[in-house]
Amino acid sequence: MKIGVIKDPKQGEARVGMTPENVAILVAAGNTVLVDDGAGVGSGFTNEQYVAAGGEIVTTDAAWEAELIVKVKEPMESEYHYFKKGQIVWGFLHLAANKACSEEMMKKGMTAISGENIVIDGVQALLKPMSAIAGRRAVNLGQYYLEKQHGGAGILLPGIPGLESGTVVIFGGGNAAENAADNAVGLGCHVVILELNDARLEQLRARYSGKNVEIVKSTTEALEEKIKLADVFISTILIPGAKPPKLVKEAMVKSMKPGSVIIDIAIDQGGTVETIDHATTHADPVFEKFGVIHYAVPNMPGATPRTATIALAKGNISFLKEISEKGLLSALTESAELRSGVSILNGKVVSQALADSISAAYTELKEVL
């Protein structure tokens, strides 16, 4: 199989979908791997390393000729002209928030495998390390934008001896939230976590027992109350494969402290904050609305590409090898984990969550297989 490793054109995206080690594994399995010129440079991998692993350095146009396209993020409009019938695109695609890309893939009869939706033993395993990075970075970013020169309230989030630390309110209690909380606790902040699931609430209470962490059952009333206390508010709500509702209402944002900071980790899936009406970029990451700093960069782990690339490459290589050796349909038939990541198959939307999010016809995966 011909496999193309694409240099993502998204602003600030320096990750790459494969390490040289991954390339060596796929070449040893009999595949031809076409690496977009300079695709790995942002993550610290040179063209020479990919060549030594057996890959071929080619132009972007040539890399897109491959049967299996490996990206990090969803294709951008500038890439749609490369799409062709039967092509497979692999990456963190978040198609529920990208109707135009979904429709273009459907029109061309393509297959989209969304790595963020792949579930292994009940966990979104490929997304987990990216969520960890985003959660940890969110607290660091909150500290940064609280500084007066960035428009913030001028608060030192960890505080100093004799002065109280700031408050970090985290909406959602999953993996990203846990990593954000760990970082905030380590800094000495007061932390509030709002979580809906009762079993998860008990897990969080056990984890943070004895720490300066308040675990709260998530309700509209609790959110309205706690968001007012936040120096940094971090929304981590992600519904696999679907666009989430805007749970953080404009009135709630208006009630926040002047100069406080909102960070929506899941903005690439649409986000939950009503006052975030557009995604931002690493080059221009924030905007102010109602006196509150809003951070809405959809590829947060792209700022730490070396760490993120190595983590995502470890997660995707077994699936890429399986597809290349068995062919897509056989691999899907044999692997429930791989099936969980398929959003579009041969132009048909086979994810109910995606179909609902973009108002498209839904086809059961087994019917296409």
ROROSE-896445 format. One line per field, with one value per residue: x negated, y negated, z negated of N, C-alpha, C in turn; residue in three letters. Coordinates in steps of 0.1 Angstrom, whole numbers, m for minus. Atoms other than C-alpha are relative to their C-alpha. Layout:
BEGIN
n_c1 (X ...)
n_c2 (Y ...)
n_c3 (Z ...)
ca_c1 (X ...)
ca_c2 (Y ...)
ca_c3 (Z ...)
c_c1 (X ...)
c_c2 (Y ...)
c_c3 (Z ...)
type (ALA ...)
END
This chain:
BEGIN
n_c1 (m8 7 m5 5 2 m2 4 m12 1 m7 9 6 0 13 1 0 m7 9 14 8 m1 m12 3 8 m9 m9 9 3 m12 m2 m6 7 m4 3 1 0 13 0 m12 3 10 m5 1 14 3 5 m3 10 m4 m10 6 7 m10 m6 m10 3 m4 m7 m7 m13 m8 3 m4 m15 m4 m1 m13 m2 5 2 1 m3 m13 m9 4 m5 m6 10 4 m11 2 7 m8 m4 m8 7 12 m2 7 1 5 m10 m7 m11 m9 m12 1 5 m10 5 10 m8 m8 9 4 m11 m2 11 0 12 m1 6 2 3 8 m5 m12 4 m2 6 m3 m9 8 5 14 9 m2 4 12 m2 m8 9 8 m9 m3 11 3 m11 3 11 m5 m8 9 6 m10 m4 9 m6 4 m8 m14 m6 m2 12 1 9 m9 3 1 13 m2 m7 m11 m8 1 m12 m9 m1 m12 1 m13 2 9 7 15 6 m3 9 13 0 m1 13 9 m5 2 15 3 m6 m13 m13 m6 m14 m3 m15 m2 m14 m1 1 11 12 1 6 14 7 1 10 13 4 m3 10 6 m8 m8 m14 m6 m14 m9 m3 m14 0 1 13 9 m3 6 15 7 3 12 12 10 2 m10 4 m11 6 m11 1 m9 6 m6 m12 1 m7 m9 6 m5 5 m8 5 m3 10 12 m2 0 13 8 7 14 1 4 m7 7 m8 8 m6 m6 1 m13 m11 1 m12 m1 m9 6 11 m7 10 12 11 12 12 6 m9 m8 m11 m8 m6 m14 m6 11 6 9 m5 10 m8 9 m5 11 8 13 9 11 10 m1 8 m7 m13 2 5 m12 m11 5 m1 m14 m6 8 m5 m12 5 7 m10 m6 9 2 m12 m10 m9 m12 3 5 m12 m8 6 4 m10 7 2 m13 m5 5 m4 m10 m5 5 m4 m10 m12 2 m3 0 m13 3 3 m12 m8 6 0 m13 3 m6 8 0 7 13 0 m6 11 9)
n_c2 (12 13 7 13 7 14 11 7 15 8 10 m4 m14 m6 m14 m8 m12 m12 1 m9 m14 m4 m2 m12 m11 m1 m4 m14 m8 0 12 11 12 13 10 14 6 9 m2 m3 10 7 m9 m4 m11 5 m8 m11 m11 m7 m8 m11 m10 m6 8 8 14 4 13 m1 m6 m14 m7 m1 m10 m13 m6 3 13 2 14 2 7 m1 7 13 3 1 m14 m7 m4 m12 m11 m8 m11 m12 4 m1 11 m3 11 6 7 8 3 6 14 3 m6 1 m11 m13 m1 m2 m14 m8 2 m7 m14 m2 m6 8 m7 10 m6 4 m8 m14 m4 m12 m4 10 12 6 m3 9 14 2 8 13 6 3 12 12 3 6 13 10 7 9 12 8 8 10 11 8 11 13 4 m8 4 m7 7 3 m10 m11 m11 m9 8 0 m2 11 4 m11 m4 2 m11 m6 m8 m9 m5 m13 m7 m10 0 14 6 m6 5 14 0 m4 11 11 m4 1 14 5 7 m6 m6 m5 m9 m3 m13 m5 m14 m3 m8 8 9 m7 m2 13 3 m8 5 13 1 7 11 12 m2 m2 m8 5 m5 10 5 14 9 0 7 14 4 m2 7 13 m1 m4 8 m8 m9 m9 m9 m12 m9 m5 m11 m6 0 9 14 2 12 11 m1 12 10 13 6 m6 7 14 0 m3 11 7 m5 m14 m6 m13 m8 m11 m11 m8 9 m7 m7 9 7 2 14 7 12 m3 m2 m4 m6 9 m7 2 13 10 m10 5 12 4 2 2 1 m14 m5 m13 m8 m10 m6 m14 m10 3 m8 4 9 m9 m10 m11 m9 m4 m9 m13 m6 m5 m10 m13 m4 m3 m9 m13 1 3 m13 m10 4 m2 m14 m7 7 7 m7 m11 5 4 m11 m8 8 9 13 8 4 11 13 4 10 m1 m11 0 11 m1 3 m12 4 6 13 9 2 9 13 7 m3 m8 m14 m10 m14 m9 m5 m14 1 3 m11)
n_c3 (0 1 11 m1 13 m5 9 2 m2 10 7 13 1 m3 2 m12 3 1 2 m9 4 m6 m14 m1 2 m11 m11 3 m3 m14 m5 m5 8 m7 11 m5 3 12 9 14 5 12 11 2 m8 m13 m12 m1 9 m7 m11 6 5 m12 m6 m12 2 m12 1 5 m10 m1 12 0 m10 7 3 14 4 15 4 14 1 m12 m12 m2 m13 m10 m3 m5 m14 m1 3 m11 4 6 9 14 8 14 8 9 m10 7 m11 5 0 m13 m9 m14 m2 0 m12 m12 1 m4 m15 m7 3 8 14 10 13 10 11 13 4 2 14 4 14 5 1 m13 2 m8 4 14 2 m5 11 11 m4 0 14 7 m6 4 13 m3 m8 9 7 m10 m4 12 2 m4 m14 m10 2 11 13 7 11 0 3 12 12 7 14 7 m8 m5 m15 m8 m1 m13 m1 m11 m4 m5 9 m7 m1 m1 12 10 m2 4 14 5 m2 9 14 1 2 13 m3 4 m12 0 m11 m1 m8 1 3 14 2 m2 12 11 m4 2 14 6 m6 5 14 7 m8 m1 m12 3 m10 0 m10 m10 m3 m5 12 5 m10 1 13 1 m10 5 8 m8 m7 m13 m2 m10 m4 m6 m4 m13 m3 m11 m14 m2 4 13 2 7 14 7 m6 0 13 9 m3 4 15 4 5 m11 m1 1 m13 m4 m10 m4 m5 m10 m10 m13 m2 1 13 8 5 m9 m4 m10 m13 m10 5 m1 m5 9 m3 5 8 9 m2 12 m1 14 10 3 m10 m6 m7 m7 m10 m2 m1 12 1 m10 6 6 m11 2 10 m5 m11 4 7 m10 m9 8 0 m13 m9 m1 m9 m14 m5 m2 m12 m12 m2 m2 m8 9 4 8 13 7 4 11 11 5 4 m12 m5 8 m4 m14 m1 m14 m7 m14 m2 9 14 8 14 3 6 m11 m8 7 2 m13 m7 m11 1 7 m5 9 m5 m6 m13 m10 0)
ca_c1 (0 m11 m9 m13 m26 m13 m27 3 10 30 15 m8 m5 m40 m31 m34 m14 m44 m78 m107 m103 m67 m79 m104 m77 m54 m82 m92 m56 m59 m45 m57 m57 m57 m68 m59 m91 m98 m67 m86 m109 m86 m87 m124 m125 m146 m140 m172 m158 m128 m149 m171 m139 m129 m106 m106 m107 m82 m63 m29 m12 m29 m22 15 15 13 41 38 33 19 25 27 56 86 80 83 102 69 64 99 87 65 94 102 125 115 88 85 77 65 61 78 105 133 157 187 175 165 196 178 150 174 196 166 154 188 191 157 165 137 131 124 110 111 84 100 130 111 121 99 111 137 111 105 70 54 70 59 23 34 60 33 12 41 51 17 11 45 33 0 19 43 14 m1 31 39 9 18 m2 20 52 57 65 29 31 3 22 2 1 m29 m34 m9 14 41 37 61 90 91 126 127 158 159 140 123 87 80 97 76 44 54 63 30 11 32 29 m9 m10 10 42 77 94 131 141 177 186 219 212 217 191 165 173 164 131 122 130 108 80 80 88 69 60 73 98 136 155 190 219 224 257 266 270 236 219 236 223 187 179 181 152 129 97 92 121 113 140 130 164 161 188 172 179 206 208 216 243 233 236 216 241 233 249 225 195 208 209 172 145 130 97 104 95 116 99 120 100 125 131 119 152 172 167 192 188 215 193 166 180 148 117 84 48 14 4 35 48 71 98 116 154 173 140 130 100 111 85 99 70 82 48 34 9 m6 m26 m45 m50 m78 m60 m27 m40 m58 m26 m2 m26 m27 11 17 m10 7 39 20 0 32 49 19 15 51 68 93 124 108 91 125 142 117 111 139 114 107 144 151 130 147 167 172 168 167 187 213 216 214 212 246 231 216 247 267 242 241 276 265 280 268 258 249 213 222 243 212 190)
ca_c2 (0 m36 m56 m94 m113 m149 m181 m197 m233 m243 m274 m264 m227 m212 m177 m149 m117 m93 m91 m76 m45 m42 m45 m17 6 m1 3 36 47 41 7 m24 m55 m89 m116 m152 m172 m187 m171 m160 m191 m208 m177 m173 m146 m153 m142 m122 m102 m93 m82 m61 m44 m36 m64 m85 m123 m138 m170 m176 m168 m135 m125 m131 m106 m78 m54 m60 m96 m101 m135 m150 m174 m175 m184 m221 m237 m242 m204 m194 m193 m164 m142 m112 m82 m53 m73 m68 m98 m91 m118 m137 m148 m162 m161 m170 m205 m205 m199 m212 m187 m159 m167 m169 m135 m121 m135 m120 m86 m87 m70 m90 m74 m97 m87 m107 m84 m51 m33 m6 11 m17 m45 m70 m56 m77 m109 m103 m116 m146 m154 m151 m176 m200 m197 m205 m233 m249 m257 m271 m293 m304 m316 m335 m353 m363 m386 m423 m428 m402 m419 m397 m406 m407 m377 m353 m321 m300 m330 m335 m328 m349 m355 m332 m314 m318 m295 m271 m258 m228 m218 m181 m154 m133 m128 m164 m176 m153 m165 m201 m195 m178 m207 m233 m214 m212 m249 m253 m266 m261 m238 m231 m202 m199 m164 m148 m111 m97 m70 m94 m118 m92 m84 m121 m125 m96 m109 m144 m135 m158 m182 m217 m204 m207 m180 m192 m175 m193 m211 m243 m259 m247 m259 m293 m295 m282 m300 m333 m321 m313 m331 m304 m285 m254 m236 m200 m186 m164 m141 m115 m121 m147 m185 m194 m218 m253 m247 m277 m305 m341 m352 m329 m345 m380 m370 m361 m383 m410 m398 m362 m336 m309 m281 m257 m225 m209 m238 m215 m196 m227 m236 m244 m281 m302 m333 m315 m320 m312 m292 m311 m301 m298 m330 m349 m328 m350 m375 m395 m395 m409 m416 m379 m366 m337 m311 m289 m272 m239 m222 m229 m199 m214 m238 m208 m188 m166 m151 m150 m134 m106 m99 m98 m78 m51 m50 m48 m25 8 m3 m17 16 36 16 18 56 67 41 17 38 69 49 33 66 81 51 35 9 m2 m2 m26 m53 m52 m83 m80 m48 m49 m82 m70 m85 m55 m74 m82 m111 m126 m122 m139 m167 m176 m166 m139 m105 m77 m43 m14 m3 33 23 8 36)
ca_c3 (0 6 m25 m25 m56 m52 m66 m81 m69 m99 m116 m145 m138 m140 m149 m123 m120 m119 m134 m114 m136 m124 m88 m93 m106 m77 m51 m67 m62 m25 m21 m3 m26 m9 m34 m26 m24 m59 m75 m106 m111 m136 m158 m155 m128 m97 m61 m64 m94 m73 m44 m67 m79 m43 m35 m3 m6 19 26 10 42 45 9 14 43 17 9 m29 m41 m76 m90 m125 m120 m97 m61 m54 m25 m7 m7 6 42 34 24 45 45 23 4 m33 m56 m91 m118 m146 m123 m146 m117 m138 m139 m102 m80 m48 m51 m59 m29 m5 m17 m12 23 33 18 m7 m41 m72 m103 m133 m157 m185 m185 m187 m219 m235 m267 m271 m268 m239 m238 m210 m223 m259 m256 m236 m263 m289 m271 m266 m302 m315 m291 m300 m335 m322 m297 m324 m344 m314 m304 m339 m338 m333 m301 m284 m296 m326 m362 m372 m395 m402 m400 m425 m449 m473 m510 m530 m500 m488 m454 m426 m418 m388 m379 m356 m338 m332 m351 m324 m314 m304 m335 m357 m341 m345 m381 m388 m374 m393 m426 m420 m418 m450 m434 m448 m423 m416 m394 m381 m369 m361 m364 m399 m396 m383 m411 m436 m417 m418 m454 m463 m440 m455 m491 m514 m486 m480 m455 m456 m437 m427 m410 m377 m374 m357 m392 m403 m371 m375 m411 m406 m374 m393 m415 m387 m379 m352 m339 m318 m298 m289 m278 m248 m234 m212 m175 m182 m186 m222 m233 m245 m282 m293 m286 m278 m311 m330 m312 m320 m357 m358 m374 m351 m337 m343 m316 m298 m280 m260 m254 m232 m208 m179 m184 m187 m223 m251 m257 m241 m239 m218 m183 m165 m169 m174 m164 m181 m163 m176 m205 m225 m224 m250 m255 m285 m302 m301 m281 m258 m246 m218 m199 m184 m182 m217 m217 m185 m207 m222 m189 m200 m230 m212 m180 m198 m219 m189 m168 m195 m194 m157 m143 m151 m133 m103 m100 m103 m75 m52 m57 m56 m35 m50 m49 m63 m90 m99 m100 m124 m147 m168 m180 m145 m136 m165 m148 m113 m107 m69 m49 m11 m12 m37 m71 m95 m127 m142 m162 m131 m111 m138 m142 m104 m95 m72 m63 m85 m73 m96 m92 m86 m56 m39 m50)
c_c1 (m9 6 m7 0 0 m4 13 m1 7 m10 m4 m1 m14 m1 0 6 m8 m14 m8 1 13 m2 m7 9 9 m7 m3 12 3 6 m9 5 m6 1 m1 m12 1 11 m4 m9 5 0 m14 m5 m4 4 m10 3 11 m5 m8 10 7 10 m6 4 6 6 14 9 m1 4 15 5 2 14 5 m7 m1 m3 0 14 9 m5 6 5 m11 m5 12 m2 m8 9 4 7 m8 m11 5 m8 1 m5 10 9 11 10 13 1 m5 9 m6 m9 7 7 m9 m5 11 2 m11 0 m12 3 m7 0 m5 m6 5 12 m3 0 m7 2 8 m6 m3 m15 m10 2 m6 m13 1 8 m8 m8 8 3 m11 m4 10 m3 m12 5 8 m9 m5 10 6 m9 5 m4 7 15 7 1 m12 m2 m11 7 m4 m1 m14 3 7 11 6 m2 13 8 1 13 0 13 m2 m11 m8 m15 m6 2 m10 m14 m1 0 m13 m10 3 m3 m15 m5 5 13 11 6 14 2 15 1 14 1 m3 m13 m13 m2 m7 m15 m8 m1 m11 m14 m5 3 m12 m7 10 9 15 7 15 8 4 15 m1 m2 m14 m10 2 m7 m16 m7 m4 m13 m13 m9 m3 11 m4 11 m7 11 m2 10 m5 8 11 m4 7 9 m8 5 m4 6 m7 2 m10 m14 0 m2 m14 m8 m7 m14 m2 m2 9 m8 9 m8 6 6 m1 13 12 1 14 3 7 m7 m12 7 m9 m12 m11 m12 m11 m6 9 10 12 8 7 15 6 m10 m7 m9 4 m12 7 m8 4 m11 m10 m13 m10 m11 m11 m1 m8 6 12 m2 m4 12 10 m6 0 14 5 m6 6 12 m4 m6 11 8 m8 m2 12 9 10 12 m2 m4 12 8 m5 m2 12 m6 m1 14 6 m5 5 12 7 m7 5 11 12 m3 4 m1 13 m2 m4 12 10 m5 0 12 m1 7 m10 1 m7 m12 1 6 m11 m10 5)
c_c2 (m12 m8 m14 m7 m15 m10 m9 m15 m9 m9 6 15 6 15 7 14 13 m4 8 15 6 4 13 12 2 4 14 9 0 m12 m11 m12 m12 m11 m14 m7 m9 3 2 m11 m6 9 5 12 m5 9 12 12 8 8 12 11 6 m8 m8 m15 m5 m14 3 7 15 8 2 10 14 5 m3 m13 m1 m14 m1 m6 2 m7 m14 m2 0 14 8 5 12 12 8 13 11 m4 0 m11 4 m12 m3 m9 m9 m5 m6 m15 m5 6 m1 11 13 2 2 14 10 0 7 15 5 7 m9 7 m10 6 m4 8 15 4 14 2 m12 m14 m5 0 m9 m15 m3 m8 m14 m8 m3 m12 m13 m4 m7 m14 m11 m8 m10 m13 m9 m10 m12 m11 m7 m12 m13 m4 8 m3 7 m8 m3 8 10 12 9 m8 0 2 m12 m5 12 2 m3 13 5 8 8 6 13 7 12 m1 m14 m7 4 m6 m15 m2 3 m11 m12 3 m1 m14 m6 m8 7 5 5 8 3 12 5 14 4 8 m7 m10 6 3 m13 m4 8 m5 m12 m1 m7 m11 m12 0 3 7 m3 7 m11 m2 m14 m10 0 m7 m15 m6 0 m8 m15 m1 1 m11 6 10 9 10 12 9 4 12 7 0 m10 m15 m2 m12 m11 m1 m12 m12 m14 m7 5 m7 m14 m1 2 m13 m7 4 14 7 13 7 12 11 7 m8 7 8 m9 m8 m2 m14 m9 m13 2 3 3 6 m10 9 m3 m14 m11 7 m4 m11 m3 m3 m1 m1 13 4 14 6 12 6 15 11 m3 8 m4 m9 8 12 12 10 5 10 14 8 5 10 14 6 5 11 14 0 m2 13 10 m3 3 15 7 m6 m6 8 12 m5 m5 12 7 m9 m10 m13 m9 m5 m12 m14 m4 m9 1 12 0 m11 0 m3 12 m2 m7 m14 m10 m4 m10 m15 m9 1 7 13 9 14 9 5 13 0 m3 11 12)
c_c3 (0 m11 0 m14 3 m10 m1 2 m10 m8 m14 m2 4 m3 14 m4 m2 m4 10 m5 6 15 2 m2 12 13 m1 3 15 6 5 m8 6 m11 6 m4 m12 m10 m15 m7 m13 m12 m2 8 14 12 0 m9 7 11 m5 m4 12 7 12 m3 14 m2 m6 10 2 m12 0 11 m7 m3 m15 m4 m15 m3 m15 m1 12 12 0 14 11 5 7 15 2 m2 12 m5 m5 m10 m15 m7 m15 m8 m11 7 m5 10 m4 0 14 11 15 4 1 14 13 0 5 15 8 m3 m8 m13 m10 m13 m10 m12 m14 m5 m3 m15 m2 m15 m6 m1 14 0 7 m4 m14 m2 5 m10 m12 2 m1 m14 m8 5 m4 m12 3 8 m8 m8 8 3 m11 m3 7 14 11 m1 m11 m12 m7 m12 3 m4 m12 m13 m5 m15 m6 9 7 15 7 1 15 0 13 2 7 m9 7 m1 0 m13 m11 1 m3 m15 m7 1 m9 m14 m2 m2 m13 2 m8 13 m3 12 0 9 m2 m4 m14 m3 1 m11 m11 3 m3 m14 m7 5 m7 m15 m7 7 1 13 m4 12 m1 11 10 3 6 m12 m5 9 m1 m13 1 10 m5 m9 8 4 14 0 12 3 7 6 14 1 12 13 2 m5 m13 0 m7 m14 m8 6 m1 m14 m11 2 m5 m15 m5 m4 12 0 m3 14 2 10 3 8 12 11 14 3 m1 m12 m7 m4 11 6 9 13 11 m6 2 5 m10 3 m6 m9 m8 5 m13 3 m14 m11 m3 12 4 8 7 12 1 0 m11 m1 11 m4 m6 10 m3 m9 7 12 m4 m7 10 9 m7 1 13 8 1 9 14 6 4 14 12 3 5 10 m10 m4 m9 m14 m9 m5 m12 m13 m4 m4 12 5 m8 4 14 m1 14 7 15 3 m8 m14 m9 m15 m3 m6 10 8 m7 0 13 8 13 m1 m7 6 m10 7 6 14 11 1 8)
type (MET LYS ILE GLY VAL ILE LYS ASP PRO LYS GLN GLY GLU ALA ARG VAL GLY MET THR PRO GLU ASN VAL ALA ILE LEU VAL ALA ALA GLY ASN THR VAL LEU VAL ASP ASP GLY ALA GLY VAL GLY SER GLY PHE THR ASN GLU GLN TYR VAL ALA ALA GLY GLY GLU ILE VAL THR THR ASP ALA ALA TRP GLU ALA GLU LEU ILE VAL LYS VAL LYS GLU PRO MET GLU SER GLU TYR HIS TYR PHE LYS LYS GLY GLN ILE VAL TRP GLY PHE LEU HIS LEU ALA ALA ASN LYS ALA CYS SER GLU GLU MET MET LYS LYS GLY MET THR ALA ILE SER GLY GLU ASN ILE VAL ILE ASP GLY VAL GLN ALA LEU LEU LYS PRO MET SER ALA ILE ALA GLY ARG ARG ALA VAL ASN LEU GLY GLN TYR TYR LEU GLU LYS GLN HIS GLY GLY ALA GLY ILE LEU LEU PRO GLY ILE PRO GLY LEU GLU SER GLY THR VAL VAL ILE PHE GLY GLY GLY ASN ALA ALA GLU ASN ALA ALA ASP ASN ALA VAL GLY LEU GLY CYS HIS VAL VAL ILE LEU GLU LEU ASN ASP ALA ARG LEU GLU GLN LEU ARG ALA ARG TYR SER GLY LYS ASN VAL GLU ILE VAL LYS SER THR THR GLU ALA LEU GLU GLU LYS ILE LYS LEU ALA ASP VAL PHE ILE SER THR ILE LEU ILE PRO GLY ALA LYS PRO PRO LYS LEU VAL LYS GLU ALA MET VAL LYS SER MET LYS PRO GLY SER VAL ILE ILE ASP ILE ALA ILE ASP GLN GLY GLY THR VAL GLU THR ILE ASP HIS ALA THR THR HIS ALA ASP PRO VAL PHE GLU LYS PHE GLY VAL ILE HIS TYR ALA VAL PRO ASN MET PRO GLY ALA THR PRO ARG THR ALA THR ILE ALA LEU ALA LYS GLY ASN ILE SER PHE LEU LYS GLU ILE SER GLU LYS GLY LEU LEU SER ALA LEU THR GLU SER ALA GLU LEU ARG SER GLY VAL SER ILE LEU ASN GLY LYS VAL VAL SER GLN ALA LEU ALA ASP SER ILE SER ALA ALA TYR THR GLU LEU LYS GLU VAL LEU)
END
